[in-house]
Amino acid sequence: MSELQLNDVQAAVEGWRIVEPKLRATFMTGDFLSGAEFVAAITELAEAADHHPEIELRYGSVHVSLLSHDVGELTQRDIDLANQISQVAAQLNLTVDITKPRIVEIAIDAIDIPAVMPFWKAVLGYKQISDLTIVDPNDIQPAVWFQQMDAPRPQRNRIHLDVHVPHDVAEDRVDAALAAGGHLINDAQAPEFWLLGDAEGNEACVCTWQRP
């Protein structure tokens, strides 16, 4: 899906945020029972639409993710179901917190990716979905992707975190990290990602779906 199409998706779903590669929203329920009732209502909508979201029920909140898995991208089905879910949330007087959606990926720099990937696949119990990526088969733990290195960098930490957040939260997250003792390494690709380092040089990227 092109950036223009992603812009259209984002504009069509109030309260939801694209946090790659899915459409995500966190609804604040206040207690567990209200959350369970909300999940039951979502289940009815999903069955009627024959389109099923991923739902995480926690005390005080419900996290919902949408993606058309048959095509591997966001479609009109996701927009329609997201808006239906939001309508139910409004009827139940639930609020949405746009700062909550996020995913974390672990990036490993490697010169010989085929040589190191099997180790991480085995030790984590993950499955391979591409030449560069392995994922938790239960889609719960962070994905791991491998970044091609051209030459050894022995003095550099070769594992870093990618933190994907809503596009309108990213700069606040970067500012908070800098205020907490971090430093900016590179923002040339912002708003796609900002490369940050901690006081000892360990790295993390704050990422969004937007492209520079």
Backbone bond lengths (Angstrom), bond angles and torsions (degrees), N, CA, C in turn:
res aa  C-N    CA-C-N  psi(-1)  N-CA   C-N-CA  omega(-1)  CA-C   N-CA-C  phi
1 M - - - 1.470 - - 1.521 108.91 -
2 S 1.322 117.70 131.89 1.453 121.58 -177.00 1.516 110.87 -74.40
3 E 1.346 115.97 165.87 1.467 119.92 178.46 1.520 110.73 -60.95
4 L 1.343 117.18 -38.54 1.463 119.64 178.50 1.515 109.98 -60.20
5 Q 1.322 117.93 -43.36 1.450 120.96 178.60 1.521 111.33 -65.87
6 L 1.325 117.58 -38.56 1.460 120.29 176.82 1.519 110.49 -63.84
7 N 1.324 117.05 -38.99 1.461 119.86 174.78 1.523 110.84 -59.01
8 D 1.337 116.40 -40.73 1.460 120.19 178.75 1.526 110.98 -64.19
9 V 1.324 116.38 -41.58 1.466 120.23 178.00 1.523 110.01 -61.75
10 Q 1.335 116.58 -48.64 1.459 120.32 -177.58 1.528 111.49 -60.16
11 A 1.323 116.66 -39.06 1.459 120.37 -178.95 1.524 112.32 -71.07
12 A 1.327 116.48 -20.85 1.472 120.17 -173.35 1.519 113.62 -91.00
13 V 1.335 118.49 -5.56 1.467 120.70 -174.07 1.528 110.19 -133.20
14 E 1.295 116.29 95.16 1.461 121.16 -179.31 1.527 110.35 -67.99
15 G 1.325 115.39 132.35 1.456 120.39 177.44 1.517 114.30 88.98
16 W 1.312 117.60 -16.51 1.456 121.96 178.03 1.526 109.13 -96.64
17 R 1.331 115.95 154.41 1.455 120.68 179.40 1.525 109.76 -134.48
18 I 1.336 115.29 141.80 1.449 120.63 172.85 1.517 107.89 -80.24
19 V 1.301 116.07 114.62 1.459 122.64 172.05 1.516 104.56 -125.25
20 E 1.313 116.01 107.16 1.455 123.03 -162.00 1.519 112.54 -46.45
21 P 1.359 114.40 139.78 1.467 124.86 -5.54 1.524 112.88 -98.49
22 K 1.327 116.93 19.00 1.454 119.80 -168.55 1.524 112.46 -114.45
23 L 1.324 114.04 166.26 1.455 122.87 172.43 1.523 106.35 -94.29
24 R 1.346 116.94 124.25 1.458 120.30 -170.04 1.525 110.73 -131.95
25 A 1.334 115.05 148.38 1.461 120.84 174.25 1.520 109.10 -149.62
26 T 1.335 115.52 146.08 1.459 122.03 175.59 1.516 108.66 -118.99
27 F 1.321 115.46 119.36 1.457 122.39 -178.54 1.526 108.96 -104.05
28 M 1.328 115.93 128.79 1.459 121.44 -178.70 1.531 108.90 -88.91
29 T 1.314 116.38 116.08 1.470 121.57 -173.10 1.525 113.35 -101.76
30 G 1.316 117.25 -19.97 1.460 120.12 178.30 1.513 114.50 88.13
31 D 1.330 117.22 -34.68 1.461 119.99 179.23 1.528 109.04 -154.89
32 F 1.323 115.09 171.55 1.459 120.07 -174.44 1.525 112.08 -71.19
33 L 1.328 117.50 -41.92 1.455 120.69 -176.98 1.524 111.34 -62.80
34 S 1.328 116.94 -43.11 1.469 119.92 177.90 1.522 110.82 -62.21
35 G 1.329 115.79 -37.26 1.444 119.67 177.06 1.518 112.09 -64.71
36 A 1.339 115.92 -41.73 1.462 120.08 179.76 1.526 110.91 -64.41
37 E 1.320 116.84 -39.47 1.468 120.49 177.87 1.526 110.57 -64.71
38 F 1.309 116.37 -39.10 1.464 120.82 178.10 1.528 110.56 -64.98
39 V 1.335 116.28 -42.94 1.465 120.28 178.50 1.521 110.38 -61.65
40 A 1.333 117.19 -39.35 1.466 120.45 178.22 1.531 110.70 -62.22
41 A 1.324 116.15 -40.36 1.465 120.16 178.85 1.534 110.79 -66.40
42 I 1.329 116.62 -40.16 1.462 120.34 177.44 1.528 110.33 -63.21
43 T 1.316 116.02 -38.85 1.461 120.69 179.49 1.524 111.30 -59.63
44 E 1.318 116.71 -42.03 1.465 120.22 178.22 1.526 111.05 -63.17
45 L 1.323 116.70 -43.07 1.464 120.26 178.25 1.526 110.93 -62.85
46 A 1.322 115.58 -43.11 1.459 120.09 -177.73 1.525 111.40 -64.65
47 E 1.327 116.84 -41.23 1.460 120.38 179.48 1.525 110.45 -66.13
48 A 1.316 116.19 -40.48 1.468 119.72 179.86 1.527 111.17 -64.83
49 A 1.326 115.99 -35.32 1.465 120.67 -178.51 1.525 112.46 -88.46
50 D 1.341 116.78 -10.54 1.472 122.01 -172.82 1.523 110.02 52.00
51 H 1.327 114.05 43.66 1.470 121.48 -179.56 1.518 106.56 -145.73
52 H 1.319 117.24 117.37 1.455 120.31 -163.88 1.526 112.42 -116.34
53 P 1.316 116.52 121.20 1.466 121.05 178.98 1.524 111.35 -81.29
54 E 1.309 115.77 169.59 1.459 122.13 168.11 1.529 107.12 -94.79
55 I 1.326 116.37 132.51 1.461 121.26 -174.59 1.515 109.40 -129.35
56 E 1.326 116.00 134.46 1.459 122.01 174.14 1.526 107.83 -121.83
57 L 1.313 115.59 116.25 1.465 121.93 179.84 1.516 109.24 -98.20
58 R 1.319 115.52 122.56 1.459 121.56 175.70 1.531 109.20 -129.00
59 Y 1.315 115.92 164.83 1.455 118.76 175.98 1.527 108.35 -63.74
60 G 1.333 115.64 116.35 1.462 120.44 176.65 1.502 115.87 92.80
61 S 1.332 118.08 -6.89 1.465 118.39 -178.46 1.520 111.32 -157.67
62 V 1.337 114.34 156.58 1.456 122.07 173.38 1.528 107.44 -131.22
63 H 1.318 115.97 125.60 1.457 121.90 179.57 1.530 108.45 -104.66
64 V 1.326 116.92 128.82 1.458 121.74 -176.41 1.523 108.75 -125.37
65 S 1.340 116.31 134.52 1.463 122.45 177.25 1.519 109.47 -126.91
66 L 1.327 116.15 140.59 1.460 122.04 -179.22 1.516 111.14 -128.19
67 L 1.318 115.54 137.64 1.459 123.30 173.38 1.522 107.07 -161.36
68 S 1.318 116.76 140.30 1.464 120.16 175.18 1.517 108.12 -82.76
69 H 1.330 115.97 94.98 1.459 120.80 -170.72 1.524 112.83 -65.38
70 D 1.331 117.08 -25.88 1.465 118.89 -178.00 1.526 111.95 -67.92
71 V 1.340 116.50 -25.21 1.468 119.60 178.58 1.527 111.98 -115.77
72 G 1.330 117.15 -7.90 1.454 120.73 175.88 1.510 114.95 73.64
73 E 1.334 117.81 24.02 1.460 120.52 178.45 1.522 109.16 -155.43
74 L 1.325 115.11 174.87 1.461 120.65 178.06 1.525 110.18 -78.14
75 T 1.338 115.10 139.44 1.455 121.31 -179.89 1.523 109.58 -134.10
76 Q 1.320 115.85 179.42 1.458 121.02 177.95 1.521 111.21 -60.62
77 R 1.324 117.88 -29.26 1.463 120.94 177.43 1.522 111.34 -59.62
78 D 1.328 115.96 -39.18 1.466 119.90 179.42 1.525 111.17 -69.00
79 I 1.323 116.51 -41.04 1.458 120.44 177.67 1.524 110.33 -61.26
80 D 1.330 116.66 -47.07 1.463 121.08 -177.05 1.529 110.72 -62.74
81 L 1.335 116.92 -45.96 1.466 119.34 -178.20 1.522 110.94 -69.20
82 A 1.325 117.45 -37.44 1.467 120.29 177.41 1.523 110.96 -59.37
83 N 1.316 116.81 -44.18 1.465 119.77 -179.61 1.526 111.51 -68.12
84 Q 1.326 117.46 -35.77 1.464 120.00 176.13 1.527 111.03 -65.27
85 I 1.328 116.39 -42.03 1.468 120.53 177.92 1.525 110.22 -63.14
86 S 1.315 117.17 -40.83 1.468 120.67 178.96 1.525 111.56 -64.60
87 Q 1.319 116.69 -36.20 1.462 120.03 177.54 1.517 111.21 -64.01
88 V 1.335 117.01 -41.83 1.462 120.45 176.62 1.519 110.70 -64.29
89 A 1.326 116.31 -41.91 1.464 120.11 178.60 1.525 111.04 -59.38
90 A 1.321 116.77 -41.64 1.467 120.54 178.67 1.518 110.95 -63.95
91 Q 1.327 116.79 -40.58 1.466 120.51 178.26 1.522 111.69 -63.37
92 L 1.337 116.51 -31.17 1.466 121.66 179.49 1.534 112.01 -91.04
93 N 1.337 116.51 4.89 1.469 122.38 179.98 1.527 112.75 59.78
94 L 1.331 115.61 37.59 1.456 120.86 176.84 1.521 109.39 -93.27
95 T 1.308 115.95 142.42 1.460 120.58 178.01 1.526 109.65 -100.32
96 V 1.324 115.47 156.61 1.459 121.20 178.05 1.525 108.56 -112.99
97 D 1.328 116.08 138.03 1.458 121.78 179.94 1.524 108.66 -111.63
98 I 1.328 116.99 106.23 1.465 120.59 -174.36 1.525 112.21 -73.23
99 T 1.333 118.44 -11.27 1.462 119.98 179.85 1.525 112.80 -84.37
100 K 1.333 117.42 -11.01 1.462 120.41 -172.96 1.521 115.25 -80.35
101 P 1.345 120.78 -40.19 1.465 118.91 -175.28 1.524 111.74 -61.03
102 R 1.333 115.44 134.64 1.462 120.85 176.31 1.514 108.30 -166.06
103 I 1.322 116.46 155.23 1.451 121.47 167.36 1.520 107.81 -134.71
104 V 1.318 115.74 153.67 1.455 121.65 179.34 1.520 108.42 -120.81
105 E 1.326 116.23 132.72 1.457 122.35 172.98 1.522 109.21 -118.41
106 I 1.322 115.79 149.16 1.458 121.76 175.33 1.517 108.39 -104.77
107 A 1.315 117.06 125.81 1.456 122.21 179.83 1.527 109.43 -108.51
108 I 1.325 115.96 131.18 1.460 121.80 179.39 1.533 108.42 -117.90
109 D 1.328 116.66 119.70 1.464 121.23 175.57 1.528 108.88 -76.86
110 A 1.330 116.81 132.37 1.465 119.57 -177.96 1.519 110.30 -148.11
111 I 1.311 115.79 144.89 1.459 121.35 174.04 1.524 110.45 -83.76
112 D 1.347 116.29 -41.41 1.463 122.02 -179.81 1.525 108.26 -117.39
113 I 1.319 116.29 83.58 1.460 121.13 -175.91 1.529 112.21 -59.14
114 P 1.358 120.64 -45.29 1.464 119.63 179.20 1.522 113.72 -59.70
115 A 1.339 117.16 -24.25 1.459 120.31 -179.93 1.518 112.61 -80.07
116 V 1.335 117.71 -32.66 1.469 119.83 -175.46 1.524 113.14 -97.13
117 M 1.326 117.47 -27.50 1.458 119.37 -177.17 1.528 113.45 -58.86
118 P 1.351 120.22 -43.41 1.465 118.66 -178.78 1.523 113.78 -58.20
119 F 1.345 117.03 -34.67 1.461 119.84 177.70 1.522 110.99 -60.81
120 W 1.328 116.63 -49.98 1.456 120.81 -177.47 1.529 111.19 -67.85
121 K 1.316 116.82 -35.57 1.458 121.42 176.26 1.531 110.28 -61.44
122 A 1.327 116.15 -43.34 1.462 120.66 -178.07 1.521 112.27 -72.69
123 V 1.336 116.53 -46.79 1.462 119.19 -174.06 1.533 111.89 -69.16
124 L 1.339 116.62 -29.08 1.466 120.56 179.97 1.537 112.39 -92.44
125 G 1.334 117.39 -14.89 1.456 119.78 -174.37 1.514 112.18 70.80
126 Y 1.339 116.86 31.74 1.457 122.74 -176.49 1.525 110.71 -92.53
127 K 1.332 115.92 171.98 1.452 122.07 173.84 1.525 108.89 -119.16
128 Q 1.329 115.66 150.66 1.458 121.50 -179.27 1.515 109.56 -90.40
129 I 1.355 116.93 130.77 1.459 120.37 179.66 1.520 112.58 -116.84
130 S 1.335 116.37 -9.24 1.463 119.71 175.97 1.521 108.02 -160.57
131 D 1.325 116.72 179.37 1.455 120.57 178.83 1.519 112.47 -65.19
132 L 1.349 116.59 -17.98 1.464 120.33 -174.11 1.520 114.31 -120.48
133 T 1.333 118.58 -4.12 1.461 119.43 -168.53 1.517 112.22 -135.35
134 I 1.343 115.77 136.93 1.459 122.62 168.97 1.523 107.99 -123.88
135 V 1.334 116.11 148.41 1.461 120.24 -174.81 1.522 110.79 -137.26
136 D 1.312 114.74 157.81 1.454 122.25 172.48 1.531 108.56 -66.02
137 P 1.337 119.35 124.06 1.463 119.78 -179.72 1.520 113.37 -61.96
138 N 1.336 117.31 -19.86 1.462 121.05 176.52 1.517 112.71 -91.52
139 D 1.342 116.94 -1.69 1.457 122.69 178.42 1.525 111.86 56.36
140 I 1.330 115.34 41.82 1.463 120.59 179.78 1.524 110.99 -115.92
141 Q 1.332 117.45 -49.73 1.455 121.49 -177.14 1.533 110.74 -83.28
142 P 1.340 117.90 162.05 1.468 120.82 -177.65 1.521 113.23 -59.95
143 A 1.324 115.78 142.46 1.457 120.54 172.55 1.525 109.56 -70.73
144 V 1.329 116.35 156.31 1.463 122.37 175.51 1.521 107.93 -121.18
145 W 1.335 116.24 127.80 1.461 119.48 175.83 1.515 109.14 -125.47
146 F 1.323 115.23 155.02 1.456 121.65 -171.89 1.528 109.13 -114.05
147 Q 1.332 114.31 126.17 1.459 121.14 -178.18 1.520 109.42 -101.88
148 Q 1.336 115.27 126.57 1.461 120.08 -176.42 1.521 111.30 -69.20
149 M 1.336 116.37 126.60 1.461 122.41 173.49 1.517 109.38 -100.98
150 D 1.332 117.05 146.04 1.457 121.82 177.40 1.520 112.09 -92.16
151 A 1.329 116.62 -26.31 1.465 120.75 -178.12 1.523 108.52 -152.12
152 P 1.318 118.11 153.54 1.468 120.44 179.10 1.523 111.86 -61.36
153 R 1.314 115.41 145.33 1.466 121.53 174.93 1.526 107.27 -132.54
154 P 1.326 117.30 75.61 1.471 120.48 -169.98 1.517 114.42 -65.53
155 Q 1.329 118.31 -21.97 1.460 119.82 -179.11 1.518 112.79 -90.34
156 R 1.327 116.66 3.26 1.459 119.73 -176.94 1.521 110.19 -112.10
157 N 1.321 115.68 137.45 1.459 120.02 172.36 1.524 108.44 -59.95
158 R 1.326 117.54 126.61 1.455 120.65 -173.73 1.523 112.73 -101.06
159 I 1.315 117.94 11.28 1.461 122.66 171.76 1.522 107.47 -125.18
160 H 1.328 116.95 129.24 1.463 120.14 175.66 1.522 109.32 -137.71
161 L 1.320 115.94 165.12 1.456 121.93 -179.35 1.514 110.59 -103.16
162 D 1.330 116.42 139.69 1.458 122.83 168.61 1.523 107.39 -106.71
163 V 1.318 116.38 121.04 1.457 121.56 -179.20 1.526 108.12 -110.34
164 H 1.320 116.63 108.25 1.466 121.83 -178.79 1.529 108.62 -91.32
165 V 1.336 115.93 126.36 1.460 121.82 -176.95 1.528 109.05 -133.62
166 P 1.343 117.91 166.48 1.462 119.35 174.82 1.524 111.75 -58.02
167 H 1.321 116.27 147.49 1.468 120.71 -173.94 1.520 112.22 -61.12
168 D 1.343 116.69 -31.22 1.460 119.21 -177.43 1.529 112.74 -92.92
169 V 1.311 116.28 11.38 1.466 122.39 175.55 1.533 110.43 -113.10
170 A 1.332 116.49 -18.81 1.462 121.59 -168.33 1.534 113.41 -58.34
171 E 1.323 117.33 -47.73 1.468 118.60 -175.59 1.525 111.20 -66.20
172 D 1.326 117.61 -35.42 1.465 119.79 175.43 1.523 110.45 -64.25
173 R 1.346 116.57 -38.73 1.460 120.09 179.15 1.528 110.39 -65.80
174 V 1.324 116.57 -41.41 1.468 120.72 177.22 1.523 110.20 -62.29
175 D 1.336 116.65 -46.65 1.463 120.49 -179.71 1.532 111.32 -60.42
176 A 1.341 116.46 -39.89 1.462 120.33 179.76 1.524 110.64 -64.78
177 A 1.343 116.13 -40.16 1.462 119.74 179.31 1.525 111.48 -66.00
178 L 1.322 116.30 -39.64 1.465 119.99 178.37 1.530 110.89 -66.81
179 A 1.328 115.73 -40.25 1.467 119.78 179.14 1.525 111.98 -67.07
180 A 1.334 115.65 -23.17 1.465 120.37 -178.50 1.529 112.21 -89.81
181 G 1.323 117.17 14.47 1.451 120.49 175.54 1.506 115.13 106.02
182 G 1.335 117.27 1.62 1.447 120.30 178.78 1.514 112.02 -82.84
183 H 1.335 115.78 175.07 1.457 119.96 176.35 1.523 109.12 -139.97
184 L 1.311 114.77 151.61 1.459 121.47 -180.00 1.524 108.97 -82.44
185 I 1.327 116.17 125.03 1.464 121.03 177.36 1.524 110.63 -94.11
186 N 1.343 115.79 -42.93 1.463 118.72 -177.37 1.522 109.27 -162.14
187 D 1.325 116.78 129.79 1.461 120.48 175.17 1.533 111.09 -123.87
188 A 1.327 116.56 21.66 1.464 119.89 -177.14 1.524 112.50 -63.75
189 Q 1.318 117.80 -25.84 1.460 121.64 -178.81 1.526 113.06 -99.07
190 A 1.327 117.81 4.62 1.463 120.34 178.28 1.535 109.63 -62.88
191 P 1.331 118.82 142.35 1.458 128.15 9.93 1.526 115.39 -91.36
192 E 1.348 117.85 12.22 1.461 118.55 175.85 1.526 110.50 -65.48
193 F 1.345 115.69 -45.88 1.462 118.72 173.90 1.518 110.45 -162.68
194 W 1.338 114.54 151.21 1.459 124.24 170.81 1.522 107.06 -113.23
195 L 1.322 117.73 129.55 1.460 121.99 177.51 1.522 108.47 -94.77
196 L 1.338 115.83 120.27 1.461 122.45 -176.34 1.522 109.81 -120.59
197 G 1.326 115.31 157.46 1.458 120.78 175.83 1.511 110.90 -132.20
198 D 1.342 116.42 150.01 1.460 119.25 174.67 1.521 109.42 -86.49
199 A 1.320 116.52 -172.90 1.460 120.63 -174.12 1.524 113.02 -64.08
200 E 1.340 117.65 -21.49 1.461 120.97 -179.83 1.523 112.70 -107.50
201 G 1.329 117.16 8.11 1.452 120.39 174.95 1.511 116.04 93.58
202 N 1.337 118.96 0.32 1.458 120.80 173.86 1.524 108.79 -67.22
203 E 1.326 116.81 142.29 1.456 120.18 -167.85 1.527 113.57 -114.00
204 A 1.339 114.40 152.99 1.465 122.83 172.48 1.520 107.90 -149.16
205 C 1.331 115.33 147.03 1.458 120.96 175.16 1.520 108.97 -111.04
206 V 1.308 116.56 131.78 1.460 122.04 169.22 1.523 106.53 -94.39
207 C 1.340 116.68 119.67 1.460 122.14 -168.27 1.527 111.59 -121.33
208 T 1.344 115.66 150.82 1.461 121.48 171.59 1.528 108.87 -135.67
209 W 1.328 115.68 174.17 1.474 120.25 178.20 1.531 112.14 -77.35
210 Q 1.313 117.12 -13.78 1.457 120.17 -176.65 1.522 111.21 -75.95
211 R 1.322 115.14 153.92 1.455 120.47 179.69 1.524 109.63 -117.37
212 P 1.346 117.58 150.87 1.469 119.65 -177.43 1.519 111.18 -68.99
